[in-house]
């Protein structure tokens, strides 16, 4: 069970990253492409700076953060409008995902494939997306607002990327990486608590 939350319609773009951080670490450049080469800790620096820059223009308690893994998967599956698709918005990967069968080099501009049932883009393919959770096995018990283990060595990333086989772009697929290493195939999207 999840409390209401909001999640970015697209991955954080290079344009937004550069506006907040003043640089662009991405290997494949393009303002409308997702930002890449982000360690999980780099995302935290971005979030801290974004929250500082926007503190006077958003309601108190509305703090930008990474989605939890549970929030990410719920959104990828189409939330309460889910039609049970294997990929985020379709049974056909090419309609919603930039992945290895797309025959492209590098990530593509955000929101150029079809969205899922909630109007969210690129949750299958394009770039892997960091979640806030430490990677661990799922609990067998019902939970409210699960957020994973309290510590670990790996952070969760979801969604696959432009080089991934379609099976890695499924909404159910889980991935993980070391949070202190920069990966040129990984980005993120923003989340907020509901108003």
mmCIF file of the C-alpha atoms, coordinates in Angstrom:
data_MODEL
# 
_entry.id   MODEL 
# 
loop_
_atom_site.group_PDB 
_atom_site.id 
_atom_site.type_symbol 
_atom_site.label_atom_id 
_atom_site.label_alt_id 
_atom_site.label_comp_id 
_atom_site.label_asym_id 
_atom_site.label_entity_id 
_atom_site.label_seq_id 
_atom_site.pdbx_PDB_ins_code 
_atom_site.Cartn_x 
_atom_site.Cartn_y 
_atom_site.Cartn_z 
_atom_site.occupancy 
_atom_site.B_iso_or_equiv 
_atom_site.pdbx_formal_charge 
_atom_site.auth_seq_id 
_atom_site.auth_comp_id 
_atom_site.auth_asym_id 
_atom_site.auth_atom_id 
_atom_site.pdbx_PDB_model_num 
ATOM 1   C CA . UNK A 1 1   ? 0.000  0.000   0.000   1.00 0.00 ? 1   UNK A CA 1 
ATOM 2   C CA . UNK A 1 2   ? 1.366  3.385   -0.998  1.00 0.00 ? 2   UNK A CA 1 
ATOM 3   C CA . UNK A 1 3   ? 0.443  6.861   0.141   1.00 0.00 ? 3   UNK A CA 1 
ATOM 4   C CA . UNK A 1 4   ? -0.299 9.362   -2.625  1.00 0.00 ? 4   UNK A CA 1 
ATOM 5   C CA . UNK A 1 5   ? 2.788  10.734  -4.361  1.00 0.00 ? 5   UNK A CA 1 
ATOM 6   C CA . UNK A 1 6   ? 3.789  12.542  -7.530  1.00 0.00 ? 6   UNK A CA 1 
ATOM 7   C CA . UNK A 1 7   ? 6.465  11.377  -9.964  1.00 0.00 ? 7   UNK A CA 1 
ATOM 8   C CA . UNK A 1 8   ? 8.138  13.079  -12.903 1.00 0.00 ? 8   UNK A CA 1 
ATOM 9   C CA . UNK A 1 9   ? 6.452  12.732  -16.278 1.00 0.00 ? 9   UNK A CA 1 
ATOM 10  C CA . UNK A 1 10  ? 9.957  12.280  -17.763 1.00 0.00 ? 10  UNK A CA 1 
ATOM 11  C CA . UNK A 1 11  ? 13.451 11.519  -16.618 1.00 0.00 ? 11  UNK A CA 1 
ATOM 12  C CA . UNK A 1 12  ? 15.468 14.535  -15.460 1.00 0.00 ? 12  UNK A CA 1 
ATOM 13  C CA . UNK A 1 13  ? 16.824 16.118  -18.629 1.00 0.00 ? 13  UNK A CA 1 
ATOM 14  C CA . UNK A 1 14  ? 20.295 17.459  -19.279 1.00 0.00 ? 14  UNK A CA 1 
ATOM 15  C CA . UNK A 1 15  ? 18.780 20.937  -19.578 1.00 0.00 ? 15  UNK A CA 1 
ATOM 16  C CA . UNK A 1 16  ? 17.313 20.762  -16.055 1.00 0.00 ? 16  UNK A CA 1 
ATOM 17  C CA . UNK A 1 17  ? 20.492 19.268  -14.592 1.00 0.00 ? 17  UNK A CA 1 
ATOM 18  C CA . UNK A 1 18  ? 22.603 22.030  -16.146 1.00 0.00 ? 18  UNK A CA 1 
ATOM 19  C CA . UNK A 1 19  ? 20.207 24.749  -14.932 1.00 0.00 ? 19  UNK A CA 1 
ATOM 20  C CA . UNK A 1 20  ? 20.560 23.464  -11.354 1.00 0.00 ? 20  UNK A CA 1 
ATOM 21  C CA . UNK A 1 21  ? 24.166 22.211  -11.270 1.00 0.00 ? 21  UNK A CA 1 
ATOM 22  C CA . UNK A 1 22  ? 25.883 24.400  -13.879 1.00 0.00 ? 22  UNK A CA 1 
ATOM 23  C CA . UNK A 1 23  ? 27.439 21.452  -15.733 1.00 0.00 ? 23  UNK A CA 1 
ATOM 24  C CA . UNK A 1 24  ? 26.463 18.491  -17.884 1.00 0.00 ? 24  UNK A CA 1 
ATOM 25  C CA . UNK A 1 25  ? 28.161 15.162  -17.089 1.00 0.00 ? 25  UNK A CA 1 
ATOM 26  C CA . UNK A 1 26  ? 26.379 13.263  -19.896 1.00 0.00 ? 26  UNK A CA 1 
ATOM 27  C CA . UNK A 1 27  ? 28.383 11.412  -22.546 1.00 0.00 ? 27  UNK A CA 1 
ATOM 28  C CA . UNK A 1 28  ? 25.589 11.621  -25.146 1.00 0.00 ? 28  UNK A CA 1 
ATOM 29  C CA . UNK A 1 29  ? 24.695 15.315  -25.200 1.00 0.00 ? 29  UNK A CA 1 
ATOM 30  C CA . UNK A 1 30  ? 21.295 16.856  -25.865 1.00 0.00 ? 30  UNK A CA 1 
ATOM 31  C CA . UNK A 1 31  ? 19.218 19.256  -23.771 1.00 0.00 ? 31  UNK A CA 1 
ATOM 32  C CA . UNK A 1 32  ? 16.106 17.105  -24.118 1.00 0.00 ? 32  UNK A CA 1 
ATOM 33  C CA . UNK A 1 33  ? 17.899 13.806  -23.443 1.00 0.00 ? 33  UNK A CA 1 
ATOM 34  C CA . UNK A 1 34  ? 18.026 12.327  -19.941 1.00 0.00 ? 34  UNK A CA 1 
ATOM 35  C CA . UNK A 1 35  ? 21.045 13.312  -17.880 1.00 0.00 ? 35  UNK A CA 1 
ATOM 36  C CA . UNK A 1 36  ? 23.546 10.450  -17.496 1.00 0.00 ? 36  UNK A CA 1 
ATOM 37  C CA . UNK A 1 37  ? 26.819 9.539   -15.757 1.00 0.00 ? 37  UNK A CA 1 
ATOM 38  C CA . UNK A 1 38  ? 25.197 9.969   -12.388 1.00 0.00 ? 38  UNK A CA 1 
ATOM 39  C CA . UNK A 1 39  ? 26.253 8.172   -9.282  1.00 0.00 ? 39  UNK A CA 1 
ATOM 40  C CA . UNK A 1 40  ? 23.392 7.786   -6.813  1.00 0.00 ? 40  UNK A CA 1 
ATOM 41  C CA . UNK A 1 41  ? 25.214 10.298  -4.598  1.00 0.00 ? 41  UNK A CA 1 
ATOM 42  C CA . UNK A 1 42  ? 25.333 12.807  -7.482  1.00 0.00 ? 42  UNK A CA 1 
ATOM 43  C CA . UNK A 1 43  ? 21.540 12.600  -7.613  1.00 0.00 ? 43  UNK A CA 1 
ATOM 44  C CA . UNK A 1 44  ? 21.433 13.465  -3.910  1.00 0.00 ? 44  UNK A CA 1 
ATOM 45  C CA . UNK A 1 45  ? 23.577 16.563  -4.512  1.00 0.00 ? 45  UNK A CA 1 
ATOM 46  C CA . UNK A 1 46  ? 21.233 17.605  -7.313  1.00 0.00 ? 46  UNK A CA 1 
ATOM 47  C CA . UNK A 1 47  ? 18.176 17.086  -5.097  1.00 0.00 ? 47  UNK A CA 1 
ATOM 48  C CA . UNK A 1 48  ? 19.724 19.099  -2.251  1.00 0.00 ? 48  UNK A CA 1 
ATOM 49  C CA . UNK A 1 49  ? 20.520 21.996  -4.583  1.00 0.00 ? 49  UNK A CA 1 
ATOM 50  C CA . UNK A 1 50  ? 17.115 21.835  -6.329  1.00 0.00 ? 50  UNK A CA 1 
ATOM 51  C CA . UNK A 1 51  ? 15.326 21.841  -2.970  1.00 0.00 ? 51  UNK A CA 1 
ATOM 52  C CA . UNK A 1 52  ? 17.417 24.799  -1.827  1.00 0.00 ? 52  UNK A CA 1 
ATOM 53  C CA . UNK A 1 53  ? 16.727 26.749  -5.036  1.00 0.00 ? 53  UNK A CA 1 
ATOM 54  C CA . UNK A 1 54  ? 12.971 26.091  -4.901  1.00 0.00 ? 54  UNK A CA 1 
ATOM 55  C CA . UNK A 1 55  ? 12.359 26.304  -1.149  1.00 0.00 ? 55  UNK A CA 1 
ATOM 56  C CA . UNK A 1 56  ? 10.408 29.587  -1.398  1.00 0.00 ? 56  UNK A CA 1 
ATOM 57  C CA . UNK A 1 57  ? 8.243  28.500  -4.325  1.00 0.00 ? 57  UNK A CA 1 
ATOM 58  C CA . UNK A 1 58  ? 6.775  25.222  -3.082  1.00 0.00 ? 58  UNK A CA 1 
ATOM 59  C CA . UNK A 1 59  ? 4.581  24.323  -0.110  1.00 0.00 ? 59  UNK A CA 1 
ATOM 60  C CA . UNK A 1 60  ? 6.330  23.423  3.124   1.00 0.00 ? 60  UNK A CA 1 
ATOM 61  C CA . UNK A 1 61  ? 7.076  19.703  3.289   1.00 0.00 ? 61  UNK A CA 1 
ATOM 62  C CA . UNK A 1 62  ? 7.123  19.354  -0.505  1.00 0.00 ? 62  UNK A CA 1 
ATOM 63  C CA . UNK A 1 63  ? 10.686 18.118  -0.944  1.00 0.00 ? 63  UNK A CA 1 
ATOM 64  C CA . UNK A 1 64  ? 12.009 16.691  -4.205  1.00 0.00 ? 64  UNK A CA 1 
ATOM 65  C CA . UNK A 1 65  ? 13.465 13.193  -3.806  1.00 0.00 ? 65  UNK A CA 1 
ATOM 66  C CA . UNK A 1 66  ? 14.070 9.960   -5.666  1.00 0.00 ? 66  UNK A CA 1 
ATOM 67  C CA . UNK A 1 67  ? 11.075 7.626   -5.824  1.00 0.00 ? 67  UNK A CA 1 
ATOM 68  C CA . UNK A 1 68  ? 11.135 4.512   -3.700  1.00 0.00 ? 68  UNK A CA 1 
ATOM 69  C CA . UNK A 1 69  ? 11.328 1.271   -5.654  1.00 0.00 ? 69  UNK A CA 1 
ATOM 70  C CA . UNK A 1 70  ? 7.687  0.543   -4.786  1.00 0.00 ? 70  UNK A CA 1 
ATOM 71  C CA . UNK A 1 71  ? 6.584  3.972   -6.038  1.00 0.00 ? 71  UNK A CA 1 
ATOM 72  C CA . UNK A 1 72  ? 8.643  3.579   -9.205  1.00 0.00 ? 72  UNK A CA 1 
ATOM 73  C CA . UNK A 1 73  ? 7.110  0.188   -10.029 1.00 0.00 ? 73  UNK A CA 1 
ATOM 74  C CA . UNK A 1 74  ? 3.579  1.315   -9.213  1.00 0.00 ? 74  UNK A CA 1 
ATOM 75  C CA . UNK A 1 75  ? 3.968  4.285   -11.579 1.00 0.00 ? 75  UNK A CA 1 
ATOM 76  C CA . UNK A 1 76  ? 5.649  2.161   -14.276 1.00 0.00 ? 76  UNK A CA 1 
ATOM 77  C CA . UNK A 1 77  ? 2.788  -0.355  -14.176 1.00 0.00 ? 77  UNK A CA 1 
ATOM 78  C CA . UNK A 1 78  ? 0.219  2.395   -14.722 1.00 0.00 ? 78  UNK A CA 1 
ATOM 79  C CA . UNK A 1 79  ? -0.926 2.871   -11.125 1.00 0.00 ? 79  UNK A CA 1 
ATOM 80  C CA . UNK A 1 80  ? -4.665 2.541   -10.555 1.00 0.00 ? 80  UNK A CA 1 
ATOM 81  C CA . UNK A 1 81  ? -5.192 2.734   -14.354 1.00 0.00 ? 81  UNK A CA 1 
ATOM 82  C CA . UNK A 1 82  ? -2.971 -0.285  -15.034 1.00 0.00 ? 82  UNK A CA 1 
ATOM 83  C CA . UNK A 1 83  ? -3.905 -2.575  -17.903 1.00 0.00 ? 83  UNK A CA 1 
ATOM 84  C CA . UNK A 1 84  ? -1.351 -5.170  -16.774 1.00 0.00 ? 84  UNK A CA 1 
ATOM 85  C CA . UNK A 1 85  ? 1.179  -4.568  -19.534 1.00 0.00 ? 85  UNK A CA 1 
ATOM 86  C CA . UNK A 1 86  ? 4.619  -6.179  -19.414 1.00 0.00 ? 86  UNK A CA 1 
ATOM 87  C CA . UNK A 1 87  ? 6.328  -2.891  -20.306 1.00 0.00 ? 87  UNK A CA 1 
ATOM 88  C CA . UNK A 1 88  ? 5.387  0.548   -19.041 1.00 0.00 ? 88  UNK A CA 1 
ATOM 89  C CA . UNK A 1 89  ? 2.341  1.209   -21.224 1.00 0.00 ? 89  UNK A CA 1 
ATOM 90  C CA . UNK A 1 90  ? 2.384  -1.661  -23.719 1.00 0.00 ? 90  UNK A CA 1 
ATOM 91  C CA . UNK A 1 91  ? 2.996  -5.311  -24.476 1.00 0.00 ? 91  UNK A CA 1 
ATOM 92  C CA . UNK A 1 92  ? 5.129  -4.173  -27.429 1.00 0.00 ? 92  UNK A CA 1 
ATOM 93  C CA . UNK A 1 93  ? 8.493  -2.798  -26.235 1.00 0.00 ? 93  UNK A CA 1 
ATOM 94  C CA . UNK A 1 94  ? 9.202  -0.677  -29.322 1.00 0.00 ? 94  UNK A CA 1 
ATOM 95  C CA . UNK A 1 95  ? 6.071  1.409   -28.773 1.00 0.00 ? 95  UNK A CA 1 
ATOM 96  C CA . UNK A 1 96  ? 7.191  2.611   -25.320 1.00 0.00 ? 96  UNK A CA 1 
ATOM 97  C CA . UNK A 1 97  ? 10.896 1.794   -24.888 1.00 0.00 ? 97  UNK A CA 1 
ATOM 98  C CA . UNK A 1 98  ? 14.219 2.800   -26.356 1.00 0.00 ? 98  UNK A CA 1 
ATOM 99  C CA . UNK A 1 99  ? 15.999 -0.539  -25.954 1.00 0.00 ? 99  UNK A CA 1 
ATOM 100 C CA . UNK A 1 100 ? 18.407 -2.768  -27.881 1.00 0.00 ? 100 UNK A CA 1 
ATOM 101 C CA . UNK A 1 101 ? 15.788 -3.672  -30.488 1.00 0.00 ? 101 UNK A CA 1 
ATOM 102 C CA . UNK A 1 102 ? 15.405 0.063   -31.286 1.00 0.00 ? 102 UNK A CA 1 
ATOM 103 C CA . UNK A 1 103 ? 18.781 0.065   -33.106 1.00 0.00 ? 103 UNK A CA 1 
ATOM 104 C CA . UNK A 1 104 ? 19.741 3.459   -31.676 1.00 0.00 ? 104 UNK A CA 1 
ATOM 105 C CA . UNK A 1 105 ? 23.057 4.656   -30.293 1.00 0.00 ? 105 UNK A CA 1 
ATOM 106 C CA . UNK A 1 106 ? 22.668 6.272   -26.915 1.00 0.00 ? 106 UNK A CA 1 
ATOM 107 C CA . UNK A 1 107 ? 19.595 7.537   -25.109 1.00 0.00 ? 107 UNK A CA 1 
ATOM 108 C CA . UNK A 1 108 ? 16.994 9.480   -27.026 1.00 0.00 ? 108 UNK A CA 1 
ATOM 109 C CA . UNK A 1 109 ? 15.081 12.692  -26.241 1.00 0.00 ? 109 UNK A CA 1 
ATOM 110 C CA . UNK A 1 110 ? 12.531 12.141  -23.485 1.00 0.00 ? 110 UNK A CA 1 
ATOM 111 C CA . UNK A 1 111 ? 8.827  11.687  -24.275 1.00 0.00 ? 111 UNK A CA 1 
ATOM 112 C CA . UNK A 1 112 ? 9.335  10.573  -27.889 1.00 0.00 ? 112 UNK A CA 1 
ATOM 113 C CA . UNK A 1 113 ? 7.734  7.133   -27.395 1.00 0.00 ? 113 UNK A CA 1 
ATOM 114 C CA . UNK A 1 114 ? 4.183  6.552   -26.180 1.00 0.00 ? 114 UNK A CA 1 
ATOM 115 C CA . UNK A 1 115 ? 3.417  7.174   -22.481 1.00 0.00 ? 115 UNK A CA 1 
ATOM 116 C CA . UNK A 1 116 ? 1.951  4.640   -20.096 1.00 0.00 ? 116 UNK A CA 1 
ATOM 117 C CA . UNK A 1 117 ? -1.596 4.692   -18.690 1.00 0.00 ? 117 UNK A CA 1 
ATOM 118 C CA . UNK A 1 118 ? -0.705 7.574   -16.345 1.00 0.00 ? 118 UNK A CA 1 
ATOM 119 C CA . UNK A 1 119 ? 0.898  9.695   -19.070 1.00 0.00 ? 119 UNK A CA 1 
ATOM 120 C CA . UNK A 1 120 ? 4.444  8.939   -17.852 1.00 0.00 ? 120 UNK A CA 1 
ATOM 121 C CA . UNK A 1 121 ? 7.214  8.464   -20.414 1.00 0.00 ? 121 UNK A CA 1 
ATOM 122 C CA . UNK A 1 122 ? 10.326 6.286   -20.698 1.00 0.00 ? 122 UNK A CA 1 
ATOM 123 C CA . UNK A 1 123 ? 9.904  4.106   -17.631 1.00 0.00 ? 123 UNK A CA 1 
ATOM 124 C CA . UNK A 1 124 ? 10.887 1.237   -19.922 1.00 0.00 ? 124 UNK A CA 1 
ATOM 125 C CA . UNK A 1 125 ? 14.242 1.831   -21.605 1.00 0.00 ? 125 UNK A CA 1 
ATOM 126 C CA . UNK A 1 126 ? 16.175 4.994   -22.473 1.00 0.00 ? 126 UNK A CA 1 
ATOM 127 C CA . UNK A 1 127 ? 18.256 5.129   -19.239 1.00 0.00 ? 127 UNK A CA 1 
ATOM 128 C CA . UNK A 1 128 ? 18.245 3.115   -16.034 1.00 0.00 ? 128 UNK A CA 1 
ATOM 129 C CA . UNK A 1 129 ? 16.683 5.129   -13.198 1.00 0.00 ? 129 UNK A CA 1 
ATOM 130 C CA . UNK A 1 130 ? 17.931 5.306   -9.621  1.00 0.00 ? 130 UNK A CA 1 
ATOM 131 C CA . UNK A 1 131 ? 15.478 4.680   -6.788  1.00 0.00 ? 131 UNK A CA 1 
ATOM 132 C CA . UNK A 1 132 ? 16.021 5.679   -3.168  1.00 0.00 ? 132 UNK A CA 1 
ATOM 133 C CA . UNK A 1 133 ? 16.121 2.101   -1.782  1.00 0.00 ? 133 UNK A CA 1 
ATOM 134 C CA . UNK A 1 134 ? 19.041 -0.079  -0.856  1.00 0.00 ? 134 UNK A CA 1 
ATOM 135 C CA . UNK A 1 135 ? 18.792 -3.291  -2.884  1.00 0.00 ? 135 UNK A CA 1 
ATOM 136 C CA . UNK A 1 136 ? 17.468 -6.261  -0.873  1.00 0.00 ? 136 UNK A CA 1 
ATOM 137 C CA . UNK A 1 137 ? 14.997 -9.126  -1.176  1.00 0.00 ? 137 UNK A CA 1 
ATOM 138 C CA . UNK A 1 138 ? 11.329 -8.244  -1.025  1.00 0.00 ? 138 UNK A CA 1 
ATOM 139 C CA . UNK A 1 139 ? 9.442  -8.918  2.188   1.00 0.00 ? 139 UNK A CA 1 
ATOM 140 C CA . UNK A 1 140 ? 6.806  -11.639 2.027   1.00 0.00 ? 140 UNK A CA 1 
ATOM 141 C CA . UNK A 1 141 ? 4.521  -9.561  4.272   1.00 0.00 ? 141 UNK A CA 1 
ATOM 142 C CA . UNK A 1 142 ? 2.121  -6.789  3.321   1.00 0.00 ? 142 UNK A CA 1 
ATOM 143 C CA . UNK A 1 143 ? 3.677  -3.363  3.821   1.00 0.00 ? 143 UNK A CA 1 
ATOM 144 C CA . UNK A 1 144 ? 2.704  0.277   3.740   1.00 0.00 ? 144 UNK A CA 1 
ATOM 145 C CA . UNK A 1 145 ? 5.126  2.609   1.943   1.00 0.00 ? 145 UNK A CA 1 
ATOM 146 C CA . UNK A 1 146 ? 7.984  0.081   1.759   1.00 0.00 ? 146 UNK A CA 1 
ATOM 147 C CA . UNK A 1 147 ? 11.413 1.617   1.341   1.00 0.00 ? 147 UNK A CA 1 
ATOM 148 C CA . UNK A 1 148 ? 13.732 -1.383  1.276   1.00 0.00 ? 148 UNK A CA 1 
ATOM 149 C CA . UNK A 1 149 ? 16.565 -2.269  3.620   1.00 0.00 ? 149 UNK A CA 1 
ATOM 150 C CA . UNK A 1 150 ? 18.042 0.302   6.013   1.00 0.00 ? 150 UNK A CA 1 
ATOM 151 C CA . UNK A 1 151 ? 21.570 -0.295  4.700   1.00 0.00 ? 151 UNK A CA 1 
ATOM 152 C CA . UNK A 1 152 ? 23.457 -2.205  2.044   1.00 0.00 ? 152 UNK A CA 1 
ATOM 153 C CA . UNK A 1 153 ? 26.100 -2.053  -0.660  1.00 0.00 ? 153 UNK A CA 1 
ATOM 154 C CA . UNK A 1 154 ? 23.912 -1.546  -3.732  1.00 0.00 ? 154 UNK A CA 1 
ATOM 155 C CA . UNK A 1 155 ? 21.140 0.899   -4.622  1.00 0.00 ? 155 UNK A CA 1 
ATOM 156 C CA . UNK A 1 156 ? 18.136 -0.043  -6.743  1.00 0.00 ? 156 UNK A CA 1 
ATOM 157 C CA . UNK A 1 157 ? 17.850 1.068   -10.340 1.00 0.00 ? 157 UNK A CA 1 
ATOM 158 C CA . UNK A 1 158 ? 14.930 0.221   -12.594 1.00 0.00 ? 158 UNK A CA 1 
ATOM 159 C CA . UNK A 1 159 ? 13.685 0.382   -16.180 1.00 0.00 ? 159 UNK A CA 1 
ATOM 160 C CA . UNK A 1 160 ? 16.554 -0.769  -18.382 1.00 0.00 ? 160 UNK A CA 1 
ATOM 161 C CA . UNK A 1 161 ? 18.242 1.427   -20.967 1.00 0.00 ? 161 UNK A CA 1 
ATOM 162 C CA . UNK A 1 162 ? 18.814 1.903   -24.695 1.00 0.00 ? 162 UNK A CA 1 
ATOM 163 C CA . UNK A 1 163 ? 21.298 -1.010  -24.786 1.00 0.00 ? 163 UNK A CA 1 
ATOM 164 C CA . UNK A 1 164 ? 19.172 -3.407  -22.740 1.00 0.00 ? 164 UNK A CA 1 
ATOM 165 C CA . UNK A 1 165 ? 17.400 -6.440  -24.130 1.00 0.00 ? 165 UNK A CA 1 
ATOM 166 C CA . UNK A 1 166 ? 13.653 -5.888  -23.897 1.00 0.00 ? 166 UNK A CA 1 
ATOM 167 C CA . UNK A 1 167 ? 13.395 -8.308  -20.935 1.00 0.00 ? 167 UNK A CA 1 
ATOM 168 C CA . UNK A 1 168 ? 15.409 -5.828  -18.811 1.00 0.00 ? 168 UNK A CA 1 
ATOM 169 C CA . UNK A 1 169 ? 12.942 -3.059  -19.684 1.00 0.00 ? 169 UNK A CA 1 
ATOM 170 C CA . UNK A 1 170 ? 9.949  -4.886  -18.159 1.00 0.00 ? 170 UNK A CA 1 
ATOM 171 C CA . UNK A 1 171 ? 8.211  -3.014  -15.350 1.00 0.00 ? 171 UNK A CA 1 
ATOM 172 C CA . UNK A 1 172 ? 8.940  -5.941  -13.013 1.00 0.00 ? 172 UNK A CA 1 
ATOM 173 C CA . UNK A 1 173 ? 12.681 -6.134  -13.714 1.00 0.00 ? 173 UNK A CA 1 
ATOM 174 C CA . UNK A 1 174 ? 15.006 -5.105  -10.876 1.00 0.00 ? 174 UNK A CA 1 
ATOM 175 C CA . UNK A 1 175 ? 18.569 -3.891  -11.156 1.00 0.00 ? 175 UNK A CA 1 
ATOM 176 C CA . UNK A 1 176 ? 21.167 -2.537  -8.755  1.00 0.00 ? 176 UNK A CA 1 
ATOM 177 C CA . UNK A 1 177 ? 24.531 -0.812  -8.776  1.00 0.00 ? 177 UNK A CA 1 
ATOM 178 C CA . UNK A 1 178 ? 27.128 0.633   -6.414  1.00 0.00 ? 178 UNK A CA 1 
ATOM 179 C CA . UNK A 1 179 ? 25.889 4.122   -5.415  1.00 0.00 ? 179 UNK A CA 1 
ATOM 180 C CA . UNK A 1 180 ? 29.297 5.833   -5.536  1.00 0.00 ? 180 UNK A CA 1 
ATOM 181 C CA . UNK A 1 181 ? 30.180 4.899   -9.122  1.00 0.00 ? 181 UNK A CA 1 
ATOM 182 C CA . UNK A 1 182 ? 29.103 6.978   -12.128 1.00 0.00 ? 182 UNK A CA 1 
ATOM 183 C CA . UNK A 1 183 ? 27.330 5.025   -14.848 1.00 0.00 ? 183 UNK A CA 1 
ATOM 184 C CA . UNK A 1 184 ? 26.891 6.528   -18.306 1.00 0.00 ? 184 UNK A CA 1 
ATOM 185 C CA . UNK A 1 185 ? 23.626 4.607   -18.804 1.00 0.00 ? 185 UNK A CA 1 
ATOM 186 C CA . UNK A 1 186 ? 21.837 5.726   -15.629 1.00 0.00 ? 186 UNK A CA 1 
ATOM 187 C CA . UNK A 1 187 ? 19.685 8.739   -14.801 1.00 0.00 ? 187 UNK A CA 1 
ATOM 188 C CA . UNK A 1 188 ? 16.696 9.403   -12.545 1.00 0.00 ? 188 UNK A CA 1 
ATOM 189 C CA . UNK A 1 189 ? 13.318 11.070  -12.222 1.00 0.00 ? 189 UNK A CA 1 
ATOM 190 C CA . UNK A 1 190 ? 11.911 13.253  -9.485  1.00 0.00 ? 190 UNK A CA 1 
ATOM 191 C CA . UNK A 1 191 ? 9.291  12.338  -6.921  1.00 0.00 ? 191 UNK A CA 1 
ATOM 192 C CA . UNK A 1 192 ? 7.319  14.422  -4.428  1.00 0.00 ? 192 UNK A CA 1 
ATOM 193 C CA . UNK A 1 193 ? 4.770  13.677  -1.724  1.00 0.00 ? 193 UNK A CA 1 
ATOM 194 C CA . UNK A 1 194 ? 1.221  14.467  -2.823  1.00 0.00 ? 194 UNK A CA 1 
ATOM 195 C CA . UNK A 1 195 ? -0.252 17.893  -2.058  1.00 0.00 ? 195 UNK A CA 1 
# 
